[in-house]
Amino acid sequence: MFIDAQRRFGTEKVDEFLERLYLRFRDRRIATTVLFLEDAENEIGPEASGFFSAYLYATKLPPDELK
């Protein structure tokens, strides 16, 4: 999923998002899918939420809509 995200949105953008996500939740340890998707949309852009949702809720991988 993250490799495909790097190809779509850029390695630097995705890596920075993941680092900020880790820093945000490392002490709390309470992260939800909804929070992940909100952060992805805010950090990467509006298309990121749909992209990650397709992966996270897919019944098979890669999701058909992302082929």
C-alpha positions as CSV (number, residue, x, y, z in Angstrom):
1,M,0.0,0.0,0.0
2,F,2.7,2.5,0.9
3,I,4.8,1.7,-2.1
4,D,1.8,2.3,-4.3
5,A,1.2,5.6,-2.4
6,Q,4.8,6.6,-2.9
7,R,4.4,6.0,-6.7
8,R,1.2,8.0,-6.8
9,F,1.9,10.9,-4.4
10,G,5.7,10.9,-4.3
11,T,8.1,9.2,-1.9
12,E,9.0,12.4,0.0
13,K,5.4,13.3,0.7
14,V,4.4,9.9,1.9
15,D,7.5,9.4,4.0
16,E,7.0,12.8,5.7
17,F,3.3,11.9,6.3
18,L,4.3,8.6,7.9
19,E,6.9,10.2,10.1
20,R,4.5,12.9,11.3
21,L,1.8,10.2,11.9
22,Y,4.3,8.2,14.0
23,L,5.3,11.2,16.0
24,R,1.7,12.1,16.6
25,F,0.7,8.7,17.9
26,R,3.9,7.2,19.4
27,D,3.0,8.1,23.0
28,R,-0.8,7.9,22.7
29,R,-1.0,4.5,20.9
30,I,-4.6,5.3,20.1
31,A,-4.8,5.6,16.3
32,T,-7.9,4.8,14.3
33,T,-8.5,4.3,10.7
34,V,-10.6,7.4,10.6
35,L,-7.8,9.5,12.1
36,F,-5.3,7.9,9.7
37,L,-7.5,8.8,6.7
38,E,-8.1,12.4,8.0
39,D,-4.4,12.9,8.4
40,A,-3.6,11.5,5.0
41,E,-6.1,13.9,3.4
42,N,-4.7,16.8,5.4
43,E,-1.0,16.0,4.8
44,I,-1.0,14.5,1.3
45,G,-4.1,15.9,-0.3
46,P,-7.8,15.1,-0.8
47,E,-7.1,12.2,-3.2
48,A,-5.1,10.4,-0.5
49,S,-8.1,9.5,1.7
50,G,-9.8,7.7,-1.2
51,F,-6.6,6.0,-2.1
52,F,-6.0,4.6,1.4
53,S,-9.7,3.8,1.9
54,A,-9.6,1.6,-1.2
55,Y,-6.7,-0.4,0.3
56,L,-7.9,-0.5,3.8
57,Y,-11.5,-1.7,3.0
58,A,-10.7,-3.9,0.0
59,T,-11.7,-7.5,-0.1
60,K,-8.8,-8.3,-2.4
61,L,-5.5,-6.6,-3.1
62,P,-4.7,-4.6,-5.0
63,P,-8.1,-3.0,-5.1
64,D,-9.7,-3.1,-8.5
65,E,-10.2,0.7,-8.6
66,L,-6.5,1.2,-8.2
67,K,-5.3,-1.1,-11.0
